[in-house]
């Protein structure tokens, strides 16, 4: 947070906050390259910078063997970088699906600092930057290892899932429209019969 936000949070003037910064009384505060004073959140200071969570995902049970290989590659990567692994989460589900229980549970835990994924699409097919922004707002980060692989089959499966979802919603809209028209017709008939 900025020094002005720090001052507001603690109900002090900006000048008092500035004096605390100059005296070294604000733990972890620093000047960035633009000259702004950045004060880390207390939560950010409590989390060990080396604690990481590894998230792996494949889209179907057919790819389960790749899930284990993916986890092993990321584990080796984290160890090589000197990270302390606190979670290794393995999930089977489409990258299009936003209801992945293991990922949601992991995102709610607050004892890791960095989320390691092999590629962006392992975390999500769409909206990666939204997740990244929210994680960074909490003083955490996402590290994408980005080992280049060609996963056309999995991409096609995700595309089919999007088309299926879209089709189901379209058919649902048509059914609701027909049902509404039927109700209106019945009500009109009852109204005519009542006269």
JOFENGI-V403824 format. One line per field, one symbol per residue. phi: phi as a letter, one per 40 degrees, with the letter a starting at -180 (. if undefined). psi: psi as a letter, one per 30 degrees, with the letter a starting at -180 (. if undefined). A space follows every 10 residues. Layout:
phi = ???
psi = ???
This chain:
phi = .cccccccdc gbcccccccc cccgcbcgca ccccgccbbc cddccccccc cbbbbbabca ccbdcccccc cccccccccc cgcccbabbb bbicccccbb dccccccccb bbbbbbbcad cccacbgdcc cdccccccgb abbccfccab bcccccdccc cccccccccc cccccccccc cccccccccc ccccc
psi = lleeeeeeeg hlleeeeeee eefgfjkfkl kafffkkkjk keeeffkkff klkkkkklfl ffgeefeeee eeeeeeeeee fgljkfkjkk kklkffkgij eeeeeeffkg glekkklele feekekgefe eeeeeefgga lkjjehjklj heeeeeeeee eeeeeeeeee eeeeeeeeee eeeeeeeeee eeff.
